[in-house]
């Protein structure tokens, strides 16, 4: 019997639902507002090197890593599979065309594609004139009660404060050296978690200063954010990780949900 108090893993939810949840938290952490249209989101950043960003979930079914054991799923027709692929191709092509139009005056526009076929996304991006900023990041998830414990050790201290307001409150964890409150010492590591109405903690900008690496601070920051998020009622977590970051998160119990490819309009020379 399924425990109703235990949230389904990200891989058990439709990918679009997972990405929508992540977008709510990620944009709250970044202080911007996403506009949803036709199954994707446009996020205005307003910087020349990141004027806007489109987020596109390309869902061929439930979240990554899930597999159906039902005979009906196993016997899905090739025609329906082809139709699904065609729909995803059409959706991506439409977003790429819109992004190219937005960036035609020279400001760079990003397209972040979350799905299960990064090679196809890269090929589509390049054929449309986009540069590939990254093709190795991943969307990761966890049930927060499965997060491994990582405590901060001397001479570091760590604190979590709320820095953003509802509908997605934002928590900021700071590890620093010395006595006093954050900001008075040397910030060694920081990270954020935005709490979505769906009960998800979306982690973002977990960073360790170069001088303080390999001292367990990244794990301690993540643990502190997860602990405070759970105290406030969150039950699951989401984040987008780089290749190096994914190694840390896997060691803490996080699992990949989907691949993430970031395409960028070319710089005007």
N, C-alpha and C positions, 0 to 999 in steps of 0.2 A: 504494500500500500504506500502511495506517495504521501509524504508529510507535507501538508499545505503550508507549513511555516518555512519550508526550505524552498528558496527560489529556484526555478529551472535554470540550468546552465545556459550560457549564451548560445551554445551550439544547439540547444533544444528550441530556441526561438527563431522565427523567420529573420533572416539577415536584415531586412529592411527595418524591422522593429528594433533590432539591436543597434543599428546605425543611428536611427532616429533618437534613441536614448542617449547614445554617445554624443551626438551633435548638441543636444540640450546642455549637457554638462560641459563639453569642450568650449562651446561659445560663451557660456557663463564664466568659465575660467579666464577666457581671453577678453571678456568685456565687450563682446559684439553680439549682434542679433542675426540669426539665420532666417532667410526667407525660403519657405518650401514651395516648390512648384514642380508638377509633373514627375514626382518620385525622386527628386534630388533637392539639394539645398544650395543656395547662394549666400556666401558670407562676405560682407564688405569689410575689408581691412583698411583700405585707403592709403597704403604705402606704395610707392612706385615699383618696388620689387615684389609686392604682394598686394596688388590693388583689390583683388577679390579672389575668393576661393570657392570652387564648386565641389560639393561632396556627392558622390554617386554610389549607391549600393547596387551592385549587379548580382541579384539573387537568383540562383538556379533552383532554389528550394530552401530548406531549413539551413541554419548556420553551418559554417564550415566544420568538417569533422563528423557531422552526423550522417548516419546511413540508415536507411529503412530496411527492415527485415521482412516487410509485408510482400506478399506475392504480387500485389497490384503495383507496388512501386518497382519491383524487380522486372515486371513485364511492361513497363511504360513504353509506348510506341516510339519508334524513331522519328515519326512525323511530329509528335508533340515536342520531342527534344529539339528538333530542328527549329520549330516555331519559337521555342523558348530562347534558343541561341540567337535567332533573328531579332527577337524583341530586345534582347540585351544589347546586341550590336547597334540597333537603331537608337536605343536610348543613349548609349555612349556617344554615338556620332552626333546626335542632336546637342548634347551638352558641350562636346568639343567645338562644334560650330559656334555655339553661343559664346563660349569662352574666348574663342579666337576673335570674334567680333568685338567683345568688350575690350580685349587687349590690343586692338589694331592700331591705337595711337601711341603705343610704346610701353604703357604700364604693363607689368607682368601679371598674368592671371594663372592661378594654380587650379588644377583639377585633381582631386583626391578620389581615387576609385577603390572601393572596398568590395572584394569578391573572392572568387576561387580560381581564377585563371589569369595570373599576372602576365604571363607571356603574351596572351592575346591582347591584353590592355596595352602593354608596351608597344606591340606591333601597330595597334590602331592609333595610338598617340603619335608615333613616329610618322606614320603615313599621312597624318593630318598636320604635320609640321611642328609638333610639340617636342620639347626636350624632356628627357626623363630625369627628374630630380632624384627619385628613389624608387626602387622596385623590390626592396627587401624588407620593408616594414611590415608589421602585423598588428591586427586588432586582437587584443587578448582579454580574457575574462576570468572571473573567479567567484565562487561563493565566499563571502567575506569571512565566514567562520572557518574556512580552510586555509586562511593566510598564515604563513609561518611567522613565529615571533622573532623579532630582531630588535633588541634593546640598544640604546645608545650607551657608550661607555666613556669614562673619564679620559681626557679632560673636557669632553663635549657635554653640552646641555641641549635639550630639545624642547620646543614648545609648539603648540597648535593653536591658532587663533582664527576666528571667523573674519573674513575680509570682504565678503560679498553677501548680498541680500537675496531673499526669495524672489522668484519661484525656484531658483537653484542656488541655495547658499553655497558659498565657496570657502573652504578651509585652506589655510596656509601653514605648513609645517616648516620650521626653521631650526637647523642644528648650528650651534656656534661654539666658539672656544671662549672660556673665561666666565666670570660672574656677570650678573646683570641680565637685562631683558634683551630679546632679539633687537638688533639694530645698534646696540651699545658695544657689542663684541665683534668678532670676526665670523660672518656668516659662512659656514663651511658647506652646508647642503640645504636645499630647499625643495619644496614640492607643493602641489595643490590638489585638492579634491573638491569637485562640485557635486552636490547632492541633488539628484533629479527627483521629480515627483513620482517616478516609477520605483523608487527605492534603490537607485543605483548610485554608487560613488564613482565618478569619472575622474581618474587621476591624470594629471597633466604637469608638465614642466618639472619633473623630478630631476634635479641637477646637483652635482657635487663639484665643488671647486677643485681645480687641478691639484692644488697643494694638499688636499685632504682626501684624495682617492685611496681606495683599497683599505679603508678603515671601517667598513660596514655601515657607513652613514646613509647610503642610498636605501639599503634595506631597512634601517631604523626609521627613516623618513616615511617610507611606504607603510611600515607597521603602525606608526603613530597616526597617519592619516586614516588607515583602515580602522584602527581602534576607535577613533573619535567618530568616524562615519557610522560604525556599528552602534555606538552609544546614542547616536541621533536617529537610529532606525533603518539605516541602509542595510541591505542584505546581500548585495552583489556588487562586483566592481568591473569596470571597463577601462581600457587605456589603449593607446597606439604606441607601439614600442619599436625602436630601432633594433638592428641586429644585436648590438652590444647590450642594449637595455633588456631585450628579450631573455638574455642569459640570466640577468638578475631576477626578472619576474618569474621565470620558470623555477628558479631555486626557492622562490617564496610560495609556489603553488599555483601560479597563473598558467593558463593554457591558451594557445592560439585559437582564434575563432575564424579569422579570415585573413587573406593577404591584403596589403595596402600598397597601391602604386600611386605616386605623385607625379603628375605631368605639369609642365610649365610652358607657357607661350614663350617663344624665343625672344631674347633681348634684341632691341633695335640698335644697330651699329651705325 
